[in-house]
Amino acid sequence: MGEGLRRLAAAHGIALEYQDAWGHRREASDGVLRAILGAMHVPATSAGEIDDALREMALARCRQCLPPTSVVRADAQPWRLRVHLPASPIGRGPSMDLRWPRIGHVEFGAATSAASQYA
């Protein structure tokens, strides 16, 4: 259970090792990692729960259309953002409706790309 548990803990921002007061490197035990994950409401008491939690984290990243924050340089155009869109019904392409504070309203359809909007 150790490797999956360590990946799950790291994915949740939990330090896997630390330096004690005497300067010795220490690794967090599986029990401590499970307790911290449990306090974060992440089930991790069995290998199945750990696998399920890792799978759910991967799916959650795919479900998120845009990252919470994206930083681009104003002078580094064209800007590129990775976007996850749900599958479209047959015969329709993906579409988006973006609103930018300084640019305005931009719609993207199946035959439209960001490059063609600003060409």
C-alpha positions in Angstrom: 0.0 0.0 0.0 3.0 2.3 0.5 3.6 3.7 -3.0 0.0 4.5 -3.8 -0.5 6.0 -0.4 2.6 8.2 -0.8 1.4 9.3 -4.3 -2.0 10.2 -2.9 -0.6 12.1 0.1 1.8 14.0 -2.2 -1.0 14.9 -4.5 -2.9 16.4 -1.5 0.2 18.5 -0.6 1.3 16.4 2.4 5.1 16.3 3.0 6.4 12.8 2.8 9.5 13.5 4.8 10.8 16.2 7.1 13.9 17.1 9.1 13.7 16.7 12.8 15.1 19.1 15.4 18.5 17.3 15.3 18.8 17.6 11.5 17.9 14.0 10.8 15.8 13.2 7.7 12.6 11.4 8.7 9.9 9.8 6.5 6.3 10.0 7.4 4.9 6.6 8.2 1.9 5.0 6.4 -0.1 5.4 9.6 0.6 9.1 9.8 -0.2 9.7 6.1 -3.5 7.8 6.5 -4.4 9.8 9.5 -3.7 13.2 7.8 -5.6 12.1 4.7 -8.5 11.0 6.9 -8.5 14.4 8.6 -8.8 15.9 5.1 -11.8 13.6 4.4 -9.8 11.4 1.9 -10.5 7.7 2.5 -7.2 5.8 2.5 -7.6 2.9 4.9 -7.3 0.2 2.1 -5.6 -0.3 -1.2 -9.0 -0.1 -2.9 -9.8 3.3 -1.3 -6.4 4.6 -2.2 -6.8 3.5 -5.9 -10.3 5.0 -5.9 -9.1 8.3 -4.5 -6.2 8.5 -7.0 -8.6 7.7 -9.9 -11.1 10.4 -8.6 -8.3 13.0 -8.4 -7.4 12.2 -12.1 -11.0 12.5 -13.2 -11.5 15.7 -11.2 -8.6 17.3 -13.2 -10.2 16.2 -16.4 -13.6 17.5 -15.4 -12.2 21.0 -14.6 -12.6 23.1 -17.8 -9.9 25.6 -17.0 -7.3 25.7 -14.2 -8.3 28.0 -11.3 -5.6 30.5 -12.3 -3.7 30.9 -15.6 -1.0 33.4 -16.0 0.1 34.6 -19.4 2.4 37.4 -20.4 0.7 40.2 -22.3 3.6 40.4 -24.8 3.7 36.6 -25.4 0.9 36.2 -27.9 -0.8 34.1 -29.1 -1.9 33.0 -25.6 -2.3 29.3 -25.1 -4.6 27.8 -22.4 -5.3 24.1 -22.0 -9.1 23.6 -21.9 -11.0 20.4 -21.2 -14.4 20.3 -22.9 -17.0 17.6 -22.5 -17.7 15.4 -25.5 -20.2 16.9 -27.9 -23.3 15.3 -29.4 -22.8 13.7 -32.8 -22.7 16.3 -35.5 -21.7 19.2 -33.2 -18.3 20.4 -32.4 -17.2 21.8 -29.1 -18.0 25.4 -28.4 -17.0 28.0 -25.7 -18.0 31.4 -24.7 -15.2 33.4 -23.1 -15.4 36.9 -21.6 -12.1 38.7 -21.1 -11.9 42.0 -19.1 -9.8 43.9 -21.7 -10.7 42.0 -24.9 -14.4 41.5 -24.6 -16.6 38.7 -25.6 -15.3 35.9 -27.8 -17.1 32.8 -29.0 -15.4 29.7 -30.3 -17.2 27.1 -32.3 -16.3 23.9 -34.1 -14.6 25.8 -37.0 -13.3 28.6 -35.0 -9.9 28.8 -33.2 -8.3 31.4 -31.0 -5.7 32.0 -33.8 -8.4 32.9 -36.3 -10.1 35.3 -33.9 -7.0 37.5 -33.6 -5.5 37.0 -37.1 
